[in-house]
């Protein structure tokens, strides 16, 4: 799991981002002022920084220009001007998100940057289940277990969003693609198979009227 610095002066947004990233196992530190970034960066090794542009102290562009350590950056900003995006990306930002954004999308982008910078865990272990993300392989009690590509997509989505409830519609989109016109009951059928093969009856929780959640001890 990664160590992430959140630089955002709007407390509610900062807290919301932190809580969501902590749910999936990341360690986060919140900063509310651009001029405080280097002080915190000196004390910790961060794998990623989420950086707002409009900040007190020093704005996001100044922060990235004065940074004493190399930290991959995703810009967060209410501005959607093309010039700002280009400026941010030219300064070395890995990605750029315009507020307001969807938390699942932010999480997906965070994981994508961590994958690019090789900071994400390639292996997930829970009890006697081992999942190799890159190789798309699953072991249970030392034996390799076969899953269809869609079932593996479901397993991966549940793991990457562990402890977060995912709706059947979201899972259908992730596992079958956004243009697939299937029935959400398809998700139930495949979740049933996954639960059975991995003895995950108590690990994949059914969320009433919504969908499913992979429950992992924090
Ligand atoms: Ca701001």
Boltz pocket constraint, residues with backbone or C-beta under 6 A from the ligand:
constraints:
  - pocket:
      binder: B
      contacts: [[A, 8], [A, 9], [A, 10], [A, 52], [A, 53], [A, 54], [A, 55]]
      max_distance: 6.0
